[in-house]
Amino acid sequence: MFDFILKKTFGSKNDRELRRLAPLVDRITSLEPEMRKLSDAELAAKTPHFKERLDRGEPLDDLLPEAFAVAREASLRVLGMRPFDVQLIGGIVLHQGKIAEMKTGEGKTLVAVLPAYLNALTGKGVHIVTVNDYLARRDTRWMGGIFNFLGMRVGTIVHGLSDEERRWAYNSDVTYGTNNEFGFDYLRDNMKFALEEYVQREFHYAIVDEVDSILIDEARTPLIISGPAEESTNLYYILNKVAQQLKRDQDFTVDEKARSVLITEAGVAHAEKILNIDNLYDPRNIEVLHHLNQALKAHQLFQRDDEYIVKDGQVIIVDEFTGRLMPGRRYSDGLHQALEAKEGVRIENENQTLATITFQNYFRMYDKLAGMTGTADTEAEEFKKIYNLDVVIIPTHKKMIRVDHPDVIYRTAEEKFLAAVEEIKECNRRGQPVLVGTTSIEKSEHLSKLLKREGIKHEVLNAKHHEKEAEIVAQAGQLGHVTIATNMAGRGTDIVLGEGVVERGGLHILATERHEARRIDNQLRGRAGRQGDPGSSRFYLSLEDDLLRIFGSDRIKGLMGKLGMDDGEPIEHRMVSNAIAKAQMRVESHNFDIRKHLLEYDDVMNQQREVIYAQRRQILGGQNLKEDFLDMVAELVDDLVAEYIPDNTVEEIDLTALKTAFQRQFGFVPDLSEQGNGDWSEYLFEKVRERYEAKAQEIGPEFFEHLQQMVMLQIVDNHWKDHLLSMDHLRDGIGLRGYAQKDPLREYQREGYQTFMDLVHRIKEDTVGTVFHLQVRPHQEVPEEARPAQQQMVYSHGDGGESPRPVKRKNGKVGRNDPCPCGSGKKYKKCCGKN
């Protein structure tokens, strides 16, 4: 009650923030007449003028009104689009490192230009992050003209670019690209063998478009670069057949809420009999037990055309939030192989992790991070706790007049679909376009069959037909159009209303199920009613929907029974609506806990990753290489002295053991007779240093330094790869510590630290040992079969991935005197082949 009175008296926190920004907006608008008088050249000359002022020490915030006014005028001249005052507010919020929640159709793409221009004046680069390659290319072409007009360079980071093209894009003033590509470039850079091969520079400022999709929906699965690990695939086929013979509720139980399968004692006995083994829980059979669990999961919890599809002999995951296909992404822990066995397609090998990072830790590396989306307020707590980002809700330019009808709920899914078809028929009869939202490919195709039966012409947009996405979405607002879509239609492209549609009530959104996240529902609703257009929305639900069935209360069914509902009769009741809202909030809270848990574990790896990557960069820089190496030597000598000469006295020396250890570590045995009663560590270190200098002279100082650098890099990389595997195994089994009344996270942190310290020590031992045992032989040609094969790397958002295929030229090689394939009519050497 007190909060309500405060809000009424002083306004909400969001209202107060908007009032605080109003004078800044007025200042920008007051500069408009002055900017309008400038010629194009004079307006463009403002950019070097602003840079000079920054060089003289003027704060960036002081430049904001003028820089925004310049960008606004440039936008008007280049695109014919003048940013509204609410868009200026959005731009200021982004510059301040916050999240701007802006409704669909409010021009978020243009808003990002304002803070991007201002922050690019520092010369450190600005990254504008989008969800897919199409949007990255579109926004570069669309908004790039404004930056070019103002004398700035714009780059694009998408799939399939060479390192040279990536480096050029990252060195631009403003770089558009996808979250996956930015993350993978960071990992790839930290696997390279020369600093000049790096493509990225420092992480200065990032604006993340559809920030909730990237920083929340995709945060649960890390980016991974992996290489193939040798493992037999026959086991998956065998256990797939076993899983088909086990009976639900007798041999195993299924918990859909926790998405887990538990084998019963009867099931264990049944499986042991089929596999002809004595004890499934014998440590030797632990892998069999694990993969049997995964096979049961594949059959019981993962449905074809829902969580995944089979295309061209491959199991491809369907993103649960966007409805898009995710080729290259693979489920972890053998689950993807279990799905491949279930569908009878070729099983890909397991992959070993070479480098990994979560989006949470990648984006937290930026000095300043901002984001924009149509739906962020429901996740404001998570944005604040994990990324320290505040959410500011930006008012719409025109008043929202969309009518959101209450949900209608039916007993069964079939009743719900039949009722939805009736409403679609009614809208279609009066010419009102309808966008129908479904949660899976299977349901979109089921509804399509029902509409075909009624003779209603419609388009289907799902992961199977994504090639026509832009064309289908562009037509969705035309008179009489019916479009059935999965969550793909919720983001990225505005639906513009056709002629005569406004008079018929605008676009109608009909959703056939509620998503477990309220944001996804709000995204779908937001497709209608853009920029003050009319529109409407309604959700059709049933008690058989996953959300209500798994997370809803049994009281809903009881309530509907008491109300005496007949078949096909819907219910609209506040108690039911509240129960649905509570179910969604429970799921959101559960998913937040998962992401927070992932981050707590990944923070351990993140600290270790930063140490290793910093060490790699230091080695590549070649600075203090000799000093660092001799520091390692000094530590190893101290360790040997502590072990074999505990009291630093000659009586305690185990000469034979000390000589053996020295020979193994440093490749020689020092003369111990010369040492008197002085410090053994200093004496032995001096002997090793002399040996080191002699080896450098023997091989040649420059070549020796290069060899030393390569040895250090190879050893760091090999040990880091093995360490990632060890940490994966540690994490997989750490949950069992809970049975011993120990906190698994604390145990993981403690053992992870110890494992990392062991890694650091092994790196020192192997680096020093390898360098001292180096021998240079005369040059010999290595036979082709003896050369190491280049490792195929796999890039995935998840775990594992699809092996890259070699690029083949579609047409024959173009000769220098052939006609140029670009169609200019010139010879190739005089046209595209000139450079």
Secondary structure in CASP SS format (residue, H / E / C, confidence):
PFRMAT SS
TARGET T0000
AUTHOR 0000-0000-0000
METHOD secondary structure of the structure
MODEL  1
M C 1.00
F H 1.00
D H 1.00
F H 1.00
I H 1.00
L H 1.00
K H 1.00
K H 1.00
T H 1.00
F H 1.00
G C 1.00
S C 1.00
K H 1.00
N H 1.00
D H 1.00
R H 1.00
E H 1.00
L H 1.00
R H 1.00
R H 1.00
L H 1.00
A H 1.00
P H 1.00
L H 1.00
V H 1.00
D H 1.00
R H 1.00
I H 1.00
T H 1.00
S H 1.00
L C 1.00
E H 1.00
P H 1.00
E H 1.00
M H 1.00
R H 1.00
K H 1.00
L C 1.00
S C 1.00
D H 1.00
A H 1.00
E H 1.00
L H 1.00
A H 1.00
A C 1.00
K H 1.00
T H 1.00
P H 1.00
H H 1.00
F H 1.00
K H 1.00
E H 1.00
R H 1.00
L H 1.00
D H 1.00
R C 1.00
G C 1.00
E C 1.00
P C 1.00
L H 1.00
D H 1.00
D H 1.00
L H 1.00
L H 1.00
P H 1.00
E H 1.00
A H 1.00
F H 1.00
A H 1.00
V H 1.00
A H 1.00
R H 1.00
E H 1.00
A H 1.00
S H 1.00
L H 1.00
R H 1.00
V H 1.00
L H 1.00
G C 1.00
M C 1.00
R C 1.00
P C 1.00
F C 1.00
D H 1.00
V H 1.00
Q H 1.00
L H 1.00
I H 1.00
G H 1.00
G H 1.00
I H 1.00
V H 1.00
L H 1.00
H H 1.00
Q C 1.00
G C 1.00
K C 1.00
I E 1.00
A E 1.00
E E 1.00
M C 1.00
K C 1.00
T C 1.00
G C 1.00
E C 1.00
G C 1.00
K H 1.00
T H 1.00
L H 1.00
V H 1.00
A H 1.00
V H 1.00
L H 1.00
P H 1.00
A H 1.00
Y H 1.00
L H 1.00
N H 1.00
A H 1.00
L C 1.00
T C 1.00
G C 1.00
K C 1.00
G C 1.00
V E 1.00
H E 1.00
I E 1.00
V E 1.00
T E 1.00
V C 1.00
N C 1.00
D H 1.00
Y H 1.00
L H 1.00
A H 1.00
R H 1.00
R H 1.00
D H 1.00
T H 1.00
R H 1.00
W H 1.00
M H 1.00
G H 1.00
G H 1.00
I H 1.00
F H 1.00
N H 1.00
F H 1.00
L C 1.00
G C 1.00
M C 1.00
R C 1.00
V E 1.00
G E 1.00
T E 1.00
I E 1.00
V C 1.00
H C 1.00
G C 1.00
L C 1.00
S C 1.00
D H 1.00
E H 1.00
E H 1.00
R H 1.00
R H 1.00
W H 1.00
A H 1.00
Y H 1.00
N C 1.00
S C 1.00
D C 1.00
V E 1.00
T E 1.00
Y E 1.00
G E 1.00
T E 1.00
N H 1.00
N H 1.00
E H 1.00
F H 1.00
G H 1.00
F H 1.00
D H 1.00
Y H 1.00
L H 1.00
R H 1.00
D H 1.00
N C 1.00
M C 1.00
K C 1.00
F C 1.00
A C 1.00
L H 1.00
E H 1.00
E H 1.00
Y C 1.00
V C 1.00
Q C 1.00
R C 1.00
E C 1.00
F C 1.00
H C 1.00
Y E 1.00
A E 1.00
I E 1.00
V E 1.00
D E 1.00
E C 1.00
V H 1.00
D H 1.00
S H 1.00
I H 1.00
L H 1.00
I H 1.00
D H 1.00
E C 1.00
A C 1.00
R C 1.00
T C 1.00
P C 1.00
L E 1.00
I E 1.00
I E 1.00
S E 1.00
G E 1.00
P E 1.00
A C 1.00
E C 1.00
E C 1.00
S C 1.00
T C 1.00
N H 1.00
L H 1.00
Y H 1.00
Y H 1.00
I H 1.00
L H 1.00
N H 1.00
K H 1.00
V H 1.00
A H 1.00
Q H 1.00
Q H 1.00
L C 1.00
K C 1.00
R E 1.00
D C 1.00
Q C 1.00
D C 1.00
F E 1.00
T E 1.00
V E 1.00
D E 1.00
E C 1.00
K C 1.00
A C 1.00
R C 1.00
S E 1.00
V E 1.00
L E 1.00
I E 1.00
T C 1.00
E H 1.00
A H 1.00
G H 1.00
V H 1.00
A H 1.00
H H 1.00
A H 1.00
E H 1.00
K H 1.00
I H 1.00
L H 1.00
N C 1.00
I C 1.00
D C 1.00
N C 1.00
L C 1.00
Y C 1.00
D C 1.00
P H 1.00
R H 1.00
N H 1.00
I H 1.00
E H 1.00
V H 1.00
L H 1.00
H H 1.00
H H 1.00
L H 1.00
N H 1.00
Q H 1.00
A H 1.00
L H 1.00
K H 1.00
A H 1.00
H H 1.00
Q H 1.00
L C 1.00
F C 1.00
Q C 1.00
R E 1.00
D C 1.00
D C 1.00
E C 1.00
Y E 1.00
I E 1.00
V E 1.00
K E 1.00
D C 1.00
G C 1.00
Q E 1.00
V E 1.00
I E 1.00
I E 1.00
V E 1.00
D C 1.00
E C 1.00
F C 1.00
T C 1.00
G C 1.00
R C 1.00
L E 1.00
M E 1.00
P C 1.00
G C 1.00
R C 1.00
R C 1.00
Y C 1.00
S C 1.00
D C 1.00
G C 1.00
L H 1.00
H H 1.00
Q H 1.00
A H 1.00
L H 1.00
E H 1.00
A H 1.00
K H 1.00
E H 1.00
G C 1.00
V C 1.00
R C 1.00
I C 1.00
E C 1.00
N C 1.00
E C 1.00
N E 1.00
Q E 1.00
T E 1.00
L E 1.00
A E 1.00
T E 1.00
I E 1.00
T C 1.00
F H 1.00
Q H 1.00
N H 1.00
Y H 1.00
F H 1.00
R C 1.00
M C 1.00
Y C 1.00
D C 1.00
K E 1.00
L E 1.00
A E 1.00
G E 1.00
M E 1.00
T E 1.00
G C 1.00
T C 1.00
A C 1.00
D H 1.00
T H 1.00
E H 1.00
A H 1.00
E H 1.00
E H 1.00
F H 1.00
K H 1.00
K H 1.00
I H 1.00
Y H 1.00
N C 1.00
L C 1.00
D C 1.00
V E 1.00
V E 1.00
I E 1.00
I C 1.00
P C 1.00
T C 1.00
H C 1.00
K C 1.00
K C 1.00
M C 1.00
I C 1.00
R C 1.00
V E 1.00
D E 1.00
H C 1.00
P C 1.00
D C 1.00
V E 1.00
I E 1.00
Y E 1.00
R C 1.00
T C 1.00
A H 1.00
E H 1.00
E H 1.00
K H 1.00
F H 1.00
L H 1.00
A H 1.00
A H 1.00
V H 1.00
E H 1.00
E H 1.00
I H 1.00
K H 1.00
E H 1.00
C H 1.00
N H 1.00
R H 1.00
R C 1.00
G C 1.00
Q C 1.00
P C 1.00
V E 1.00
L E 1.00
V E 1.00
G E 1.00
T C 1.00
T C 1.00
S C 1.00
I H 1.00
E H 1.00
K H 1.00
S H 1.00
E H 1.00
H H 1.00
L H 1.00
S H 1.00
K H 1.00
L H 1.00
L H 1.00
K H 1.00
R H 1.00
E C 1.00
G C 1.00
I C 1.00
K C 1.00
H C 1.00
E E 1.00
V E 1.00
L E 1.00
N C 1.00
A H 1.00
K H 1.00
H H 1.00
H H 1.00
E H 1.00
K H 1.00
E H 1.00
A H 1.00
E H 1.00
I H 1.00
V H 1.00
A H 1.00
Q H 1.00
A C 1.00
G C 1.00
Q C 1.00
L C 1.00
G C 1.00
H C 1.00
V E 1.00
T E 1.00
I E 1.00
A E 1.00
T C 1.00
N H 1.00
M H 1.00
A H 1.00
G H 1.00
R C 1.00
G C 1.00
T C 1.00
D C 1.00
I C 1.00
V C 1.00
L C 1.00
G C 1.00
E C 1.00
G C 1.00
V C 1.00
V H 1.00
E H 1.00
R H 1.00
G C 1.00
G C 1.00
L E 1.00
H E 1.00
I E 1.00
L E 1.00
A E 1.00
T C 1.00
E C 1.00
R C 1.00
H C 1.00
E C 1.00
A C 1.00
R H 1.00
R H 1.00
I H 1.00
D H 1.00
N H 1.00
Q H 1.00
L H 1.00
R H 1.00
G C 1.00
R C 1.00
A C 1.00
G C 1.00
R H 1.00
Q H 1.00
G H 1.00
D C 1.00
P C 1.00
G E 1.00
S E 1.00
S E 1.00
R E 1.00
F E 1.00
Y E 1.00
L E 1.00
S E 1.00
L C 1.00
E C 1.00
D C 1.00
D H 1.00
L H 1.00
L H 1.00
R H 1.00
I H 1.00
F H 1.00
G C 1.00
S C 1.00
D H 1.00
R H 1.00
I H 1.00
K H 1.00
G H 1.00
L H 1.00
M H 1.00
G H 1.00
K H 1.00
L C 1.00
G C 1.00
M C 1.00
D C 1.00
D C 1.00
G C 1.00
E C 1.00
P C 1.00
I E 1.00
E C 1.00
H C 1.00
R H 1.00
M H 1.00
V H 1.00
S H 1.00
N H 1.00
A H 1.00
I H 1.00
A H 1.00
K H 1.00
A H 1.00
Q H 1.00
M H 1.00
R H 1.00
V H 1.00
E H 1.00
S H 1.00
H H 1.00
N H 1.00
F H 1.00
D H 1.00
I H 1.00
R H 1.00
K H 1.00
H H 1.00
L H 1.00
L H 1.00
E H 1.00
Y H 1.00
D H 1.00
D H 1.00
V H 1.00
M H 1.00
N H 1.00
Q H 1.00
Q H 1.00
R H 1.00
E H 1.00
V H 1.00
I H 1.00
Y H 1.00
A H 1.00
Q H 1.00
R H 1.00
R H 1.00
Q H 1.00
I H 1.00
L H 1.00
G H 1.00
G C 1.00
Q C 1.00
N C 1.00
L H 1.00
K H 1.00
E H 1.00
D H 1.00
F H 1.00
L H 1.00
D H 1.00
M H 1.00
V H 1.00
A H 1.00
E H 1.00
L H 1.00
V H 1.00
D H 1.00
D H 1.00
L H 1.00
V H 1.00
A H 1.00
E H 1.00
Y H 1.00
I C 1.00
P C 1.00
D C 1.00
N C 1.00
T C 1.00
V H 1.00
E H 1.00
E H 1.00
I C 1.00
D C 1.00
L H 1.00
T H 1.00
A H 1.00
L H 1.00
K H 1.00
T H 1.00
A H 1.00
F H 1.00
Q H 1.00
R H 1.00
Q H 1.00
F H 1.00
G C 1.00
F C 1.00
V C 1.00
P C 1.00
D C 1.00
L H 1.00
S H 1.00
E H 1.00
Q C 1.00
G C 1.00
N C 1.00
G C 1.00
D C 1.00
W H 1.00
S H 1.00
E H 1.00
Y H 1.00
L H 1.00
F H 1.00
E H 1.00
K H 1.00
V H 1.00
R H 1.00
E H 1.00
R H 1.00
Y H 1.00
E H 1.00
A H 1.00
K H 1.00
A H 1.00
Q H 1.00
E H 1.00
I H 1.00
G C 1.00
P H 1.00
E H 1.00
F H 1.00
F H 1.00
E H 1.00
H H 1.00
L H 1.00
Q H 1.00
Q H 1.00
M H 1.00
V H 1.00
M H 1.00
L H 1.00
Q H 1.00
I H 1.00
V H 1.00
D H 1.00
N H 1.00
H H 1.00
W H 1.00
K H 1.00
D H 1.00
H H 1.00
L H 1.00
L H 1.00
S H 1.00
M H 1.00
D H 1.00
H H 1.00
L H 1.00
R H 1.00
D H 1.00
G H 1.00
I H 1.00
G H 1.00
L H 1.00
R H 1.00
G H 1.00
Y H 1.00
A H 1.00
Q C 1.00
K C 1.00
D C 1.00
P H 1.00
L H 1.00
R H 1.00
E H 1.00
Y H 1.00
Q H 1.00
R H 1.00
E H 1.00
G H 1.00
Y H 1.00
Q H 1.00
T H 1.00
F H 1.00
M H 1.00
D H 1.00
L H 1.00
V H 1.00
H H 1.00
R H 1.00
I H 1.00
K H 1.00
E H 1.00
D H 1.00
T H 1.00
V H 1.00
G H 1.00
T H 1.00
V H 1.00
F H 1.00
H C 1.00
L C 1.00
Q C 1.00
V C 1.00
R C 1.00
P C 1.00
H C 1.00
Q C 1.00
E C 1.00
V C 1.00
P C 1.00
E H 1.00
E H 1.00
A H 1.00
R C 1.00
P C 1.00
A C 1.00
Q C 1.00
Q C 1.00
Q C 1.00
M C 1.00
V E 1.00
Y E 1.00
S E 1.00
H E 1.00
G C 1.00
D C 1.00
G C 1.00
G C 1.00
E C 1.00
S C 1.00
P C 1.00
R C 1.00
P C 1.00
V C 1.00
K C 1.00
R C 1.00
K C 1.00
N C 1.00
G C 1.00
K C 1.00
V C 1.00
G C 1.00
R C 1.00
N C 1.00
D C 1.00
P E 1.00
C C 1.00
P C 1.00
C C 1.00
G C 1.00
S C 1.00
G C 1.00
K C 1.00
K E 1.00
Y H 1.00
K H 1.00
K H 1.00
C C 1.00
C H 1.00
G H 1.00
K H 1.00
N C 1.00
END
